[in-house]
Amino acid sequence: MPMFQAIRDCVVRSKARFTDVALDRFEVRVARTVEEYEQAFRLVHVGYVFQGIEPLSKMDLRITEHHVLPEATVLAVFEKEQLVGTITVTQDSPAGLPLDRDYPEAMAALREEGASIAEIGSFAIVRRCWRSGVAQLLSLAATRFAVQVLGVSHVVVGTHPTAAQFYRAVWAFEPLGAPKQHAELHHAPVIGMVTERERNARHLKAHFSKPMQSGFSPFEHVYSAEARIPGFDPPGDFRTRDLARWKMNRSVFRELFVERSNRLAGLSRATLDQLRRERSDETLGSFMVVA
């Protein structure tokens, strides 16, 4: 690694400040209710509007096509009962991942090499909490969920090119290719990045050895069963096959995606087929029967 880049990475890592994360102030939860999902999706929309990459008039909930699938897990950070941040972890499936639209060849190459993949995205934080440690807490929880619960070997992210150095310096991500124009957000450039589980673990252990307020290091909060994240972790008898029921039950799915929004309209064939495999006709209702 060139000396100048190594120095810049050290500066970026020093600003991550995991030791300052107020673990007694915030709690991470998996969204379970209609209200929690709506708050999370609305926060992402507001964040995109603030960045100028989505018009205010387009929608008030930022729901991606993959959010309708059980493979998408919406995490939310709460300060008492107020949602202040959110991130989504999406496990790979026959419907693919959001980043497939921007980097199809690179994603296909990862799968051909035997990688099991999860994508992290739909990241947003209320402005007053930008420097409060919520970003670090969400990143720790999302990575922990991906590697411990889903058991993936690789995590990918599509981010603005200006954030690429942060993902490389802090989380050991590497580019999947050159920056591109985002396939869906037409006013936003994107760069796809990937980190492999073992490389990520070595990197966290080497560069973030100081304990957080919990007494555990960031590495331990991701990779150790003993370190906990406040409010976050599946029940002890959880199995991956129970993911859909644990996260979003039938009534929440129907109210959120059938009754309160039209997000099931216009799904790609791959997403539609995966949804039919995962949800019953009773849950999907008349829309999916005729689609």
N, C-alpha and C positions, 0 to 999 in steps of 0.2 A: 504494500500500500504506500503510495507517495506520502512523503513526510507532511506536506501541507494538508492533505486530506485527513491524515491521522490526527493532526492537531485540531482541525475543524470538528472532527468526530468527538474528540475529548471535550471540546467546548459545548457541543450539543448535548452530550451525556450529562455534563455538569448541570444543565438546565432542566433535566428530567425531574430531579429533586423528589425521588420516591420517598425519601426519609421525611418529607414534609406533608405527605398525604394524611389527612385527618380521618383515620379509620373510625374514630369515635363520633364523627359528625355525619358520615354518609353510609348508606346501605345499598348494596346491589341486589336487585331482584330480577327474576325472569318474569316478563310481562305475562299476566294471567287473565286479567279482566279486560272488557271492552274499553273501559276508561283508560287503563294503563297503556294499551296499544295505541289508542287515539292520541293520547298525550305525547307518546314517543314519536309517532308519525308526523304529528303537527310540529314538534320541535325540529325534526329534520327538515321539513318544508321551510320553516322560518329561517333555519340556518342557510339553506340553499338560496333563498331570496336575499338574505343579507350579503352573501357572496356574489350575488348578481348572476347566478347560473340557472335560476329558474324564476319565471315571472310570478308575481303575487297572484295574478288572476287565474293561473292555471289550475291550482288545486290548493286545498288547505291541509291535506294529509299526503305525505310523501310515502306511498305504498308501492314498492316495486313488484314486478311480476313474481319474483321468488318468495315474497312475503306470504303468499297464499299457501305455500307448501309447508308441511310439517318439518322439513329440513331447515327452515329459518327460525332461529331463536333470537327473540328481541330481549336484550338486557337493558335495564333502566336503573339509574342511580337516583336515590331519593334522599333528600334532606328533610328529615321527619316525614311528612306525607306529601312533600312537593317534589315532583319529578324535575331533576336538574340536568340530566344527561342520558344519552341512549347510544347503543351500538347493536348491530345485528351480526350474528354468526350464522352462516349458511353452510350446511354440509352438502357435499357433492351428491348428485343423484343423476338418473337418466335425463333429467331436465337441464343438467349443467349448472353453471354458476353465472352470476352477473358478468364477471370478467371475461367469459367466453365471447361476448359480443365485441370486445375490444382487442383481445389477444387469443383468437381461436387456435392458431398454430402452436403457440407456446403452451397453452393449457392442454392441448392434445398431446404434446410431447411429454408433459409431466405425467399424464395418465398412462402413456405408453411405457414409461419408466417404472410404473407400479405405484405411483404416489397416490395416497388417499388425502383428499384436499378439503379444507374448509376456507370460506372467504369471509373476511371481516369488512363491514361497510355500514352505510346509513348511520354515520357517526355525527353526533351533535351535542352541544353543551350550552346551557343558558349563559349569556354573556357574563353575568356577575360571578360565575364559577370558573371562568377560563383559567385562572391562575390558582385554583384552590386544590388541585390534585385530582379532580374528577376525571380528567383525561387519562392519567396514569392508572387510576382505579378501574376504569372501564377497560383499558388495554390489558391489565392483569387478569381481570375476570374473563374477558373474551378469549384470551390465549389459554387460560386454565380450562375453560369449557371445551375449547377445541381439542386440546391435547389429552386431557384427562377423561372427559365424558365421551366425546366423539372418537377419541383415539386416532386422530389423523396424523399423518407423517409430515404434511406441509400445510402452511397457512398462506393465503394470498390476499392481497389488498390492491384496490385501484385508488390512487390518491393523486392530488395535484402535484405536478413535478417539483414545486417549491418545497414540498414536505418529504421528498425522497431521502434527503440526507438524514432527517430525523429517524425515519424507519430503518435506514441502514445503521446509523450510529447506535440507536437504542435497542432495536429488536433484531438486528442482523438480517434484514431483508435485502434482497438483490433484485435488480431490474429484470423483468421478463422481456424487455425490448425497449425501443425508443419511445418517448412520449408520443401520444396520439390525441386526436380530437375525440372526446367522449362520444360513444355511439348514441347515447340518449340525451345527455345534457349538452346541447349544441354550443353553448357558450363556455364550455369548460374543457381544458386539456386534461389528460389523464396519463399516468404511468402505472403499469402493472408491476407488482413486486411480489416476491416469494421468499419465505424463510422455511428452512427445514427444521424439524423438531430438535434433533440433536445439536445442530449448529446454534439454534436459538438458546437452548439450555446452556451450552458452553459459554456463549456470549454473555448471558445474564449473570451467570456465576462468576465470570471473570471481571466484569465491569461494574456490577452492582452488588457488592458484598456487604455493604453496611445494612444493618437491620432497620426496618421500618418501625412505626410506633408499636406494632404488634410484637416486636422482638424477632420477627422473621424477615429474611431478605426478600427482594422481589423474585429472585430465582425460586425460593421456597414457596412463595405464594402461588407460583404457577405449577411447580413440579412436585411439591411435597404434599402428602395427604394430611400432615399435621397442621400446616399453616392454613388458616381459614380466611375468607373474605367476608366481612360483615353482611349477613342476610343472604348470602349466596352459597349454594351447593345443593345438588339434588338430594332427595331422601336416601337413606342408607340402603334401601332395597331397590333402588332405581336400576333399571336396565334400559339400554339404548332403544330397544324395541318399544318401550313405553313412552318414547319421546313425545309423540303427538298428543296423547292423553294428558301427560304431565304439563305440557305447555299451554295448549289451547283446546278446550273441550268443544263438543259439537255446538252448544248454544252460542258460545263466544264466536266461533267461526261463522255461523250463519248470520248473527247480528252484524258482525264487522264487515264481512265480505259479500253477503247476499242482500241484507236488508238496509244497511247504512251506506254502502258504496257500490259502485259498478265495476269493481276491480276484477271480477271474474270475466268481464267482457273483454274480448280482444287478446286473450292469452295465446301464446304460441302453442303449436301442436304438441311439442315436447312437454311443456308445463301442464297443459290440459290432460295429457295422457298420464303424467305422474300424479296429478291431483286425483284422477279417477282411481288410480291404484291405491292411494293412501286414504281416501275418504269414501264413505258409502253414498249410494244414491240418495238415501234418506237425508244425509247431511247436506249434500250438494243441492238438492231440491230440483225443481223443474228446469231451471236454467241449464244445468249440466246434462240433464236427460236429453235435451233437444240439441245441445251444442255440438 
